[in-house]
Amino acid sequence: MRRKPSKSAFAVVVLVVLCSIIYAAKDCPNCGTENSDEAKYCKSCGYEFEATGSPGPRTQPLLRVQVGVEGGKVVITSTPSEATVTVDGRRRGTTPLVLEGLAPGQHELAIERSGYRTYYGVFVMQKQQGSMAVTTVPVGAEVLLDGESHGEASAAGLIIEDVAFGDHTLTARMPGWLDAVQTVTLSAEKPVGVVTIRLDTQLGFLRVQSTPTGADVLVEEQKVGVSDYLGAWAPDRYRLSLSKPGFQRWSDVIEVARAETTFVAVGLVRPRVRPAFLFWTGAAAMAGAVVGIVMGEAAYGDYRSASPPDYTPGQIADLRQRTKMWDLVRNVAAGVGIVGIGVYFAF
């Protein structure tokens, strides 16, 4: 006679079935790693299981990728190697690969290899910055970093802070000088760049000082500034003039030489002012002298022709006295005229 299974045996069977369902696991046919029954992909190699949860045919495995960021470098390796690396949509080479000079911030990474599923990921480059100390010869040139002006370099130099690691272009410019360009690289090993930029010139310089200052400076009769003046000129000979109201105009020929400074210092002179009244006083006196000569000669002629009985002794004496008076007028007027005109032209 067959015995019926007891209720306790039935409970044990149910419990075993439930445990097998709860703790079910499946092994990856690609790498042998044990995965939970609900896993869609192998946690080790990326093998894709069938939706039923049971191992199915082999699919493309996932690349094993390692990305290491250290300082300004990114080291990318894969298993297997020789996978194509694309960063931010730009192909950069194949693994193993070391990248430098990437901008700070997040970057998108894609790694592809035939027979494997593409790996997608991101990595972050920390902000790497240094500084530059720039001096120029001559002092005072404008300094541009990557095309952006940062001011003029004084005798103590110019400090530029917060410069990202990598290659940078420094440009120094100054009126009358050729632009000088230099490349500087900052890195974790060399975070501070100390640079001296020397400029060359194909021009010469003209410096003009005058006493007093503020005179118009004219080169070839074209005004170029006021004194004190400093300007760059092509090497040549020029007609230089200085003009200021109330002073005599100064002019001379100067020569400007390449890469040299021609220095001109001029003391402006006030023009001599001739008093016009001296000239006119002298001219009037000379006219009076002429009148004295004419009248004196007429009186002298009358005196010589006067004789008794036509003239009395008293009349003859009057004619003689008149002659002497006109001679005195002539002499005094001539003297005043000569002195007045002479003093006028002496100024």
C-alpha positions as CSV (number, residue, x, y, z in Angstrom):
1,M,0.0,0.0,0.0
2,R,1.5,3.4,-1.2
3,R,1.9,6.0,1.5
4,K,0.8,9.7,0.9
5,P,3.4,12.3,1.3
6,S,3.1,14.1,4.6
7,K,2.3,17.8,4.8
8,S,5.8,18.5,6.2
9,A,7.5,17.0,3.2
10,F,5.4,19.1,0.9
11,A,6.4,22.3,2.8
12,V,10.1,21.4,2.5
13,V,9.7,21.0,-1.3
14,V,8.0,24.4,-1.6
15,L,10.7,26.1,0.5
16,V,13.5,24.6,-1.7
17,V,11.7,25.9,-4.9
18,L,11.2,29.3,-3.4
19,C,14.9,29.6,-2.4
20,S,16.1,28.5,-5.8
21,I,14.0,31.2,-7.3
22,I,15.1,33.9,-4.9
23,Y,18.9,33.0,-5.0
24,A,19.0,31.9,-8.6
25,A,22.3,32.8,-10.4
26,K,23.7,32.3,-13.8
27,D,27.3,31.9,-15.0
28,C,28.6,34.0,-17.9
29,P,29.6,31.7,-20.8
30,N,32.2,34.3,-21.9
31,C,34.2,34.7,-18.8
32,G,32.6,32.4,-16.2
33,T,31.6,35.1,-13.8
34,E,28.6,34.4,-11.7
35,N,25.8,36.9,-12.1
36,S,22.4,37.3,-10.6
37,D,19.5,35.8,-12.5
38,E,18.1,39.3,-13.2
39,A,21.3,40.5,-14.8
40,K,21.1,41.6,-18.4
41,Y,24.8,42.0,-18.9
42,C,27.8,40.2,-17.3
43,K,29.2,42.4,-14.5
44,S,32.7,41.5,-15.5
45,C,32.9,41.5,-19.3
46,G,29.6,43.0,-20.4
47,Y,28.3,39.8,-22.0
48,E,24.6,40.2,-22.9
49,F,22.3,37.5,-21.6
50,E,19.1,36.5,-23.2
51,A,15.9,38.0,-21.8
52,T,14.9,34.6,-20.4
53,G,17.8,34.8,-18.0
54,S,19.4,31.6,-19.3
55,P,22.8,31.7,-21.1
56,G,22.3,32.2,-24.8
57,P,24.7,32.5,-27.7
58,R,27.7,34.7,-27.4
59,T,27.3,38.4,-28.3
60,Q,29.9,41.2,-28.7
61,P,31.8,41.6,-25.4
62,L,32.4,45.0,-23.8
63,L,36.0,46.5,-23.9
64,R,37.7,46.6,-20.6
65,V,38.9,50.2,-20.3
66,Q,41.0,52.1,-17.8
67,V,41.3,55.9,-17.8
68,G,43.8,57.6,-15.5
69,V,44.0,61.4,-15.1
70,E,47.2,62.6,-13.5
71,G,48.2,66.3,-13.6
72,G,47.8,67.5,-17.1
73,K,47.9,64.0,-18.6
74,V,45.3,61.3,-19.4
75,V,46.4,57.7,-19.7
76,I,43.9,55.4,-21.6
77,T,44.4,51.6,-21.8
78,S,42.1,48.9,-23.0
79,T,41.9,45.1,-23.1
80,P,42.4,44.2,-25.8
81,S,44.6,47.1,-26.9
82,E,44.7,49.0,-30.3
83,A,41.2,50.3,-29.8
84,T,40.4,53.6,-31.5
85,V,40.1,56.5,-29.0
86,T,37.8,59.5,-29.7
87,V,37.7,62.5,-27.3
88,D,35.0,65.1,-27.7
89,G,34.2,63.8,-31.2
90,R,37.9,64.0,-32.4
91,R,39.9,60.9,-33.1
92,R,43.1,61.0,-31.0
93,G,44.8,57.6,-31.7
94,T,44.7,54.0,-30.4
95,T,45.2,52.4,-27.0
96,P,47.4,52.5,-25.1
97,L,47.3,56.3,-25.4
98,V,48.7,59.3,-23.4
99,L,47.0,62.7,-24.0
100,E,48.3,66.1,-22.9
101,G,47.1,69.7,-23.4
102,L,43.4,69.1,-22.9
103,A,41.4,72.0,-21.6
104,P,40.1,71.9,-18.1
105,G,36.6,70.5,-17.6
106,Q,34.6,67.4,-18.6
107,H,35.4,65.4,-21.8
108,E,33.4,62.7,-23.6
109,L,35.3,59.5,-24.4
110,A,34.4,56.8,-26.9
111,I,36.6,53.7,-27.5
112,E,35.9,51.3,-30.4
113,R,37.4,48.0,-31.6
114,S,36.1,45.5,-34.1
115,G,34.3,42.6,-32.4
116,Y,33.6,44.6,-29.2
117,R,30.9,46.9,-28.1
118,T,31.9,50.6,-28.0
119,Y,32.9,51.9,-24.6
120,Y,31.4,55.3,-23.7
121,G,32.5,57.4,-20.7
122,V,33.6,60.7,-19.4
123,F,36.6,62.1,-17.6
124,V,37.4,65.4,-16.0
125,M,40.6,67.5,-16.4
126,Q,41.2,69.6,-13.3
127,K,42.1,73.2,-13.9
128,Q,45.9,73.5,-14.1
129,Q,47.3,77.1,-13.9
130,G,50.6,78.8,-13.5
131,S,52.0,82.3,-14.0
132,M,54.4,84.3,-16.1
133,A,57.0,87.0,-15.3
134,V,57.8,89.0,-18.5
135,T,60.4,91.7,-19.1
136,T,61.1,93.5,-22.3
137,V,64.1,95.1,-23.9
138,P,63.6,98.0,-24.2
139,V,61.5,98.5,-21.1
140,G,57.8,99.6,-21.6
141,A,56.7,97.4,-24.4
142,E,53.1,96.2,-24.5
143,V,52.7,92.5,-23.7
144,L,50.0,90.3,-25.3
145,L,49.3,86.7,-24.2
146,D,47.6,84.7,-26.9
147,G,46.5,87.9,-28.5
148,E,45.1,89.6,-25.4
149,S,46.9,92.6,-24.0
150,H,48.0,92.5,-20.4
151,G,49.6,96.0,-20.1
152,E,53.2,97.3,-20.4
153,A,56.3,95.7,-18.9
154,S,57.9,98.0,-16.4
155,A,61.6,97.9,-15.4
156,A,60.5,95.4,-12.7
157,G,58.6,93.3,-15.3
158,L,55.0,92.3,-15.8
159,I,53.4,89.4,-13.8
160,I,50.6,87.5,-15.5
161,E,48.6,85.3,-13.1
162,D,46.2,82.3,-13.7
163,V,47.7,81.1,-17.0
164,A,46.5,77.6,-18.0
165,F,49.1,74.9,-18.5
166,G,50.1,74.3,-22.1
167,D,51.6,76.3,-24.9
168,H,51.1,80.0,-25.1
169,T,52.2,82.8,-27.4
170,L,53.7,86.0,-26.0
171,T,54.0,89.1,-28.2
172,A,55.8,92.3,-27.3
173,R,55.1,95.5,-29.3
174,M,56.2,99.1,-29.1
175,P,56.0,102.0,-31.5
176,G,59.0,102.1,-33.7
177,W,60.0,98.6,-33.0
178,L,59.3,95.3,-34.7
179,D,56.9,92.9,-32.9
180,A,58.7,90.2,-31.0
181,V,56.9,86.8,-30.6
182,Q,57.9,84.0,-28.2
183,T,56.3,80.6,-27.3
184,V,56.1,79.7,-23.6
185,T,55.0,76.3,-22.2
186,L,53.6,75.9,-18.7
187,S,53.2,72.6,-17.0
188,A,53.0,70.9,-13.6
189,E,56.8,70.5,-13.7
190,K,57.3,74.2,-14.8
191,P,54.3,76.3,-13.5
192,V,56.2,79.6,-13.7
193,G,57.5,81.0,-16.9
194,V,60.3,83.7,-16.7
195,V,60.6,85.4,-20.0
196,T,62.7,88.2,-21.5
197,I,61.6,89.4,-24.9
198,R,64.0,91.5,-27.0
199,L,62.6,93.7,-29.7
200,D,64.4,94.8,-32.8
201,T,63.9,98.0,-34.8
202,Q,64.3,99.2,-38.4
203,L,63.6,102.8,-37.4
204,G,65.4,105.6,-35.6
205,F,64.2,108.0,-33.0
206,L,64.0,111.8,-32.9
207,R,63.8,113.6,-29.5
208,V,63.3,117.3,-29.4
209,Q,63.5,119.6,-26.4
210,S,63.0,123.4,-26.3
211,T,63.3,126.2,-23.9
212,P,60.5,127.2,-23.3
213,T,58.5,124.0,-23.9
214,G,55.3,123.8,-25.9
215,A,56.8,124.8,-29.3
216,D,55.3,123.2,-32.4
217,V,57.7,120.6,-33.9
218,L,57.6,120.5,-37.7
219,V,59.4,117.9,-39.9
220,E,59.5,118.9,-43.5
221,E,57.0,121.7,-42.6
222,Q,54.5,119.1,-41.3
223,K,53.6,119.4,-37.6
224,V,54.3,116.1,-35.8
225,G,53.9,117.3,-32.2
226,V,55.0,119.7,-29.6
227,S,58.2,119.9,-27.5
228,D,59.2,117.9,-25.6
229,Y,58.8,115.4,-28.4
230,L,59.8,111.8,-29.0
231,G,59.0,109.9,-32.3
232,A,60.1,107.1,-34.5
233,W,61.3,107.9,-38.0
234,A,62.8,106.1,-41.0
235,P,66.5,106.7,-41.2
236,D,67.0,109.8,-43.4
237,R,67.8,113.5,-43.4
238,Y,65.0,115.9,-42.4
239,R,64.3,119.6,-42.2
240,L,63.4,120.2,-38.5
241,S,61.7,123.5,-37.4
242,L,60.4,124.8,-34.1
243,S,57.8,127.5,-33.9
244,K,56.2,129.3,-30.9
245,P,54.3,132.6,-30.8
246,G,56.5,135.4,-29.4
247,F,59.7,133.7,-30.4
248,Q,61.9,133.5,-33.5
249,R,61.4,130.5,-35.7
250,W,64.2,127.9,-35.5
251,S,65.1,125.6,-38.3
252,D,67.9,123.2,-39.2
253,V,68.6,119.9,-41.0
254,I,69.0,116.8,-38.8
255,E,69.8,113.1,-39.6
256,V,68.0,110.1,-38.1
257,A,70.0,106.9,-37.9
258,R,68.7,103.3,-37.6
259,A,68.2,102.1,-34.0
260,E,69.6,105.4,-32.7
261,T,68.1,108.5,-31.0
262,T,68.9,111.9,-32.5
263,F,68.6,114.5,-29.7
264,V,68.0,118.1,-30.5
265,A,67.8,120.8,-27.8
266,V,66.9,124.4,-28.8
267,G,66.8,127.6,-26.8
268,L,64.2,129.8,-28.5
269,V,64.9,133.5,-28.8
270,R,62.5,136.3,-28.6
271,P,62.6,138.7,-31.6
272,R,64.0,142.2,-31.1
273,V,61.3,144.9,-31.2
274,R,62.3,148.1,-32.9
275,P,60.6,151.2,-31.4
276,A,58.8,152.8,-34.4
277,F,58.7,156.2,-32.8
278,L,62.5,156.4,-33.0
279,F,62.4,155.9,-36.8
280,W,59.7,158.5,-37.3
281,T,61.3,161.0,-34.9
282,G,64.6,160.6,-36.8
283,A,62.8,161.0,-40.2
284,A,61.0,164.1,-39.1
285,A,64.3,165.6,-37.7
286,M,66.0,164.9,-41.0
287,A,63.2,166.6,-42.9
288,G,63.7,169.6,-40.5
289,A,67.4,169.6,-41.3
290,V,66.6,169.8,-45.0
291,V,64.3,172.8,-44.4
292,G,67.1,174.4,-42.3
293,I,69.5,173.9,-45.2
294,V,67.2,175.5,-47.7
295,M,66.2,178.4,-45.5
296,G,69.8,178.9,-44.4
297,E,71.1,179.1,-47.9
298,A,68.3,181.7,-48.8
299,A,69.1,183.8,-45.8
300,Y,72.8,183.6,-46.6
301,G,72.2,184.7,-50.2
302,D,70.2,187.8,-49.0
303,Y,72.9,188.6,-46.5
304,R,75.7,188.6,-49.2
305,S,73.7,190.8,-51.6
306,A,72.8,193.4,-49.0
307,S,74.9,196.6,-49.1
308,P,74.4,200.3,-48.4
309,P,72.7,202.4,-49.4
310,D,69.9,199.9,-50.1
311,Y,70.3,198.3,-46.7
312,T,71.0,199.9,-43.4
313,P,73.6,198.4,-41.1
314,G,70.8,197.1,-38.8
315,Q,69.1,195.2,-41.7
316,I,72.4,193.7,-42.8
317,A,72.9,192.5,-39.2
318,D,69.4,190.9,-39.1
319,L,70.2,189.0,-42.3
320,R,73.4,187.7,-40.8
321,Q,71.6,186.6,-37.6
322,R,68.9,184.9,-39.7
323,T,71.5,182.9,-41.5
324,K,73.0,181.7,-38.3
325,M,69.6,180.7,-36.9
326,W,68.9,178.4,-39.9
327,D,72.3,176.9,-39.7
328,L,71.6,176.0,-36.1
329,V,68.3,174.5,-37.0
330,R,70.0,172.4,-39.7
331,N,72.7,171.2,-37.4
332,V,70.3,170.3,-34.5
333,A,67.7,168.6,-36.7
334,A,70.4,166.6,-38.6
335,G,71.9,165.4,-35.3
336,V,68.5,164.3,-33.9
337,G,67.6,162.5,-37.1
338,I,70.9,160.6,-37.3
339,V,70.6,159.6,-33.7
340,G,66.9,158.5,-33.9
341,I,67.3,156.5,-37.1
342,G,70.6,155.0,-35.9
343,V,69.1,153.8,-32.6
344,Y,66.1,152.3,-34.4
345,F,68.3,150.2,-36.7
346,A,70.6,149.2,-33.8
347,F,67.8,147.1,-32.2
